[in-house]
Amino acid sequence: MIVITGATGALNGSTADHLLGRLPADEIVVAVRDPAKARRFADRGVQVRHGDYADAASLPAAFGGADQLLLVSSNDPHADTVSLHRAAIDAAVSAGVGRILYTSHQGAAADSPFAPARVHAATEDLLAESGLPWTSLRNGFYAHSLAWLAGGWRETGVIAVPADGPVSWTTREDAAEAAAAIITSDGGYDGPTTITADAAPTFADVARIASELTGSPVERVLVDPDEWVAARIAEGMPEAAAHFTLGMYEAADAGFFAGTDPLLGRLLGRQPTTVRDVLAASAPA
């Protein structure tokens, strides 16, 4: 049996859909905070259980009988995320789960300027200490983020960023399909497993691609980081969120998102979605 957490979200919800194309519904369980929001899975014959990382007592039963457990990383900005992940991993151990698969990030590192990358690194340490077989799905930076990280370039012709570096922009849809392929494989995916698109363009490259697609010049401009943060705050972004986002650009500049791997293409049996595809799909009709 496969138990999937976070199936009401975009990433693991898509993975669950792909698994339903590969396996009978009675081999899949979704463990979610609000079972009412998972009605679409129940309607397809999937067992829905209550499981909330913040309610540790709910987790052993939610994970019970799992040969494989797909743990989504918490996105609660106000929580001690590592502690939530620790509770989930401890519950998996007590429930006798066969393998944990965790949705990590390509740039997972204790010294990353990007806060979630440090959480992922700490969680991978917990997995390694758990004694269970585990796979960390180190997904590339999700490409839908380009819509706001690149700013309003369609109107201004400018992509203004506080730092620049290569990023292996990867769609959630591709990562979700790859996760389903790994879950239904014969194994061999132990520890950190890199799942990225096959290129890592900089924001300067993104600007060039945007220019080619639109036929209008788009320029990448580097802005002083303090000025960039001040501008975001002036636009209404909370200061903490501005500094959080700055960390992404700084991590890119330091090369944390630069690596690529052909595994995703092999798992999909096709070329992964590219930045050009993402930008073209978001073009006005």
N, C-alpha and C positions, 0 to 999 in steps of 0.2 A: 504494500500500500504506500501511496505517496501523499504526504500531507503538505499543503501549501499555505503559508501565512500571507497576509496582505493581498489576498486575491480580489478584494474590492478596489485595489489601486490599479494604475495603468500597467505597471511592469509585471507583477506576478499574476494579475488578472489575464494578461495576454499569454503568459506562460501556461496558465491553466487551460485557456482555450486551445493552445497548441497541443497540450497533453490529451485533451479530449478528442483530438483528431488522430491520436496514436494509441490510446488505451481505452478500455471500457470505463464508463463513468463510475462503476462500483469499485474501481481501483484507486480512485482519487478522493481526497478529503480536503476541504478548505477550512482553515481555522482563522476566524476573523473576530474583530472586536464587536461588530454589530451584525449578527446573523441575518437580520432583516434586509440588510443591504446586499446580501449574497443570494437573493432569491433566484437570480438567473441561473446560478449553478444548481441550486436545489431543483429547479424545474427541468434540468437536464439529467437528473439522477445522481448528482454528486452529493455526498454527505457533507453537511455544514455543521461545524462545531464552533462553540464560543472559545476564543483564546485571545488573551490580551497580555502583552508583555508587562504592562503595569499592574497586572493582577496575577502574580506568580502562581497562586493556587489554582488558577484556571488552566495552566499550561500542561501539566502532565497528562491529564485526560484528553486535552486537545491533540496532543502528540502521540497518544497511545496507539500502538500497532504499526507505527511508521517504519517501513523499510528505508525510506528516504524522506527527509524533511527539508523543504525549501524555506529558509528564513529570510524574509525581507528585512533590510536595514530600517530602523526606525527613522521617521522624518519629523519627530516631535521636537521643535526648536527650543522648547522650554524644559525638556527632560534631561536627565543624566543618561544619555543614550547608551553608553558602554554598560551601565548598570542594567538597563533594560535588556540588552543583548546577553549579559551574563545570566540574567534570570531565565531567558529562553534556552540558552545552552545548558544550564543546570537542569532544567526541566526535561530537555531532550535526553540527557544522561539518565535521569531517574526513570524516564519512560522506556528506556531501552531502545532508542532509535538506532537504526542501522547505519545511517550516514546523514550528515548535515551538509546541505549546500547553502551558502550564504551569498547574498547579493552585495558584493563589495565594489571596489572601484579601482581602475587601473593605477591610479596614483597613490594607492594606500601606502603611507609612510609616516613614521612617528615625527619626522622633522619637516613635513609639508606645511607651507603657509596656509593651505586650505583646510579648514577645521574638519570637515567630514572625512578627509583622507586620514587624519590622525585617529578618528573613531574607528575607521575600517581597520587600520593597522592594529589597534588595541583589541578589536574583536577577533581578528585572525590569531592573535596571541592566545586569546581565550579558547578558540577552537583547537589550537595546537595542544593546549594544556588539558583539554576535555577527556582525552583518551578515546574519543570516537573517530572513526574515519570522517574526513571532511574535505569539502571542495569549496574554495573561495572564488566566486565568479567575478573576476576583476573586469567589470564592464568599462568600456571607454566612456569618456564624458558624453552625457546624453545630448544628442544633437538638437533636440527641441529647445534646449537652452539658448541656442543661437538667436532665437527670436528676440530675447531681451538683452543678452550679453553684447550683441552687436549694435544694439540701439536702433534709432529711427533712420537708418541709412537710406531707405527708399525715399524719404522726404528731404533729407539733408545732403545726401551724397557723401556722407562722412561716417566712418566707423571710428569713434573716439574711444580709446582704451588707455588705461593707466600703465599697462605693460603688455608685452606680446610674446608669444612663444607657440611652438607646435602643440596641437591638440588632436587626438585621434577621435574626432566627433563620430559617435556611434548612435544609431537610433535605438530607442527602447524596444521597438518592434523587432528589430534584428536580434537584440540581446535576449529578448523573451523567447524567441523561436530557438535560439541557440541553447538556452537553458533547458528547454523541453527535449532537445536532441541529446544533451548530456545526461539528463535524468533517465532517458530511455535507452541509453547506450549500455554496452557491456562493461563499463567502468574504465579505469585508466586515467581518470581526471582527479588526481590527488593534490591537495594543497592549492596554492594560488594558481589560477587558470586565467590567462589573459584573453579577453574577448573584445576585440576592437575592429573598427573599420581598417581598411588597408592603406590609409594615408593619414598624415597628421599635419594639416595645413595650419599656418599661422593666421592671425586676423588680417595681416597684409595679403595673404593668399585668398582669404575669404573675400576681401574687397576686390581683388582682381577677378575672381569668379563672378561676383555680383555685377561688376562692370560688363563682363562678357555676356551675361544673361540679359541684362537690361538694355545694353547698348548705350548706357550713360556712364560717365566717369564716377567711380566710387573710390574714395581715398581713405586709407587707414592713417589716423593721426594719433600720435602718442601724447597723452596729457599727464602733467605732473600728478602723481598719486594723491597728494593732499588736495589739490584742486579738484580732481575727479571725485573724491569723497565728498568734498564740500558741495559740489554741484548736485550730487545725488541727494544729499540731505536737503538742499534747497528745493528739489523737486518733490520732496515729501517722503523720501525713503528714510526709515529709521536709521540712526547712526550705526547701531550694531549691525544692521543688515548691509549697510554700505561697506563697512570694514570686512564683514564676512565675504562679500562679493569680491572685494579687492584681493582677498586671499586666493581666489581662483586665478585671476590674471597673474598674480605673482608666482603661483605654482606653475602655471604654463610657461612663464618666462624662465623659470628655473629648470624646466625640462621634465617635470613630473608626469606630464601627459603626452610625451613625445613618442613613446614606443608603439609599434604596431605589430600585429601577429596574424598570420594567415589562417589561424584556426577557425575564426568566425566564418570565413568564406567556405571552408571545408564542411563545417557543420550545416551551413545553409544550402550548400550545393549550388551556390551562385555568388556573384559579386555582392558584397554588402552595400547598403545604401551609402551614397557619397554626399559630401557637402553640397556639391552641385545639384544633386537630386533634391536635397532638403530645401535649398534656396529656390529652385524652380517650382517645387510644389507649393511654396508659400507666395508665389507671384500672384498679383491681382488678376482676376479673370478679365 
